[in-house]
Amino acid sequence: MNEKNKSGNNFLVQGSILAAASIIAKVIGMLYRVPLQNILGNEGNGYYSTANEIYAILLMVSCFNMPLAVSRLVSDRIHKGEYRNAHRVFLCAVRFSMLLGGAIALVTYVCAGFITKYMMSMELAVYGLRVLAPAIFISAILGTFRGYFQGFSNMVPTAFSQVIEQIVNAVVSLVCANIMFSYGTKLAAEQGNDSLAPAWGAAGATFGTVASITVALLVMMVIYLSQSKTIKQRMRQDHTGAKDSSAQIYGELIRTILPVILSTVVYNITNVLDLGVFSNVLQGQGYSDSQTTTIWGIYSGQFRVLMNVPLALASSLSPSVVPSLTAAMARHDKAEARQKVGTSIRFTMFLTIPCAAGMAALAEPIITMLFTNETGTPLSVGIMQTGALMIIFYALSTLSTGILQGLGQMRQPLIHCCIALVVHLAVLYILLTTFSLNIYAVVWANIVFAIMISILNAVSIARFLSYRQEIYRTFVVPAVVSIIMAAAAYLVYTLVHQVLGNTVSTFIAVIAGVVVYGIGIVSFHGITQEELAAMPKGNSIIRLLRKMGLLR
């Protein structure tokens, strides 16, 4: 195998490692959100989701994109053999993150009441947001460690720490939610405010985030210390003589991270703005605070939690594609960059489209299996079926944004996100006020937002790389096979459910869908043997398919 093929294979392998870990983490997150939903109820889940959404935005401002910036700068220096400078980038990033993360964490704690009451119209989310404030500081430091290893195209430390983080989060969140819900119940009896129980329960649940990120940071520090001998050896072998000053590195960090922060904030602030617009419009239409919070809790605590599982594929492939594209562009090898772009998009669509179709087809069985609140089931099912397109285009927009950043086009995603956000808010307001679509307005507005970003990003990638997107095998074949798969899964569920219970029938239907999709994608020539061989365990998959007679 030549070096280019090795590079391509490693790019997919590293991306798959991180994707697998992220999916495991998301599944754990989804599973613990089920009992958490049952502990907090829809109202408490609304407070919990609101606090987390504000936290996510503040995290993006402080340190969410630090891994990307650090990995990009480290990767560039490693390609030049400048291992000492690569380590200097890491040390400067740690100091930078501590300063910025600490400042944002302090402001968050002090201003939590103002943010939740006047900006989000959900005052009782303040308890959860204050608990989350220290996590911003800890996450800032954690991001630099992850970015350093990712710059070496090593996704294993990040993957391992993510799984550990989510396990700790699940356990601590459930325990603390129970404890604090009981405490809130006592306060509610004393003060005559029934909302205090779910509000304090939500605050307890958010402590799981603080504990889990702290553990993840400790894990990354242990890994770093275990690699210290190798790191020092690499620096001793650096004979380039190049030495970047701290001021130069800080300048590069700011120039790299600022447009990324702004584009990520715009990209992700939609959910916060959606909540503000949604709450104000519905309250103007006669809905109570409790009703609005409950509807939003169903949307954010059920659909968006489930949606994050397939989206983990796209968000996990981006960290591996950034250093890979950075290295290709440092060699001025646009042909290799085009190959990696095509591979990453095909790989993402190959997995995301069937996930979306399967979730739409089995929406009711999945919701019934995971969530016990029957009053919200019809709404949850409708949201999931409508939101299938949202899953696909959010995955594509996330990946294409990462591709542009890996190509060094930092400003383009920001411009595209701003354009899409303006259109998104206009569409949302019209759908809420003129068509009275309630929470479905939020879903459709987000679909429009993701489609616009995907199209604008695609145009920029095509111009910069002279890249032409392959359509048939990337989009058409997975879509056609996914429709067949969804129909087969629904049919299997309908037949089996007459004999077995909902949970068993759902699992059997999912397995049947996976089998049908696998056979269909190979039969329709949606993937070649060369592409299968480049995937993790690809040769084993090829041998199995040959035994089944699906490949020659």
Secondary structure, DSSP 8 states (H G I E B T S, - for coil): --HHHHHHHHHHHHHHHHHHHHHHHHHHHHHHHHHHHHHHHHHHHHHHHHHHHHHHHHHHHHTTTHHHHHHHHHHHHHHTT-HHHHHHHHHHHHHHHHHHHHHHHHHHHHHHHHIIIIISS-GGGHHHHHHHHHHHHHHHHHHHHHHHHHHTT--HHHHHHHHHHHHHHHHHHHHHHHHHHHHHHHHHHHHT-TTHHHHHHHHHHHHHHHHHHHHHHHHHHHHHHHTHHHHHHHHHT--S-----HHHHHHHHHHHHHHHHHHHHHHHTHHHHHHHHHHHHHHHTT--HHHHHHHHHHIIIIIHHHHHHHHHHHHHHHHHHHHHHHHHHHTT-HHHHHHHHHHHHHHHHHHHHHHHHHHHHTHHHHHHHH---GGGHHHHHHHHHHTHHHHHHHHHHHHHHHHHHHTT--HHHHHHHHHHHHHHHHHHHHHHHTS--THHHHHHHHHHHHHHHHHHHHHHHHHHHT-----IIIIIHHHHHHHHHHHHHHHHHHHHTTTS-HHHHHHHHHHHHHHHHHHHHHHTT-S-HHHHHHSTTHHHHHHHHHHTTS--
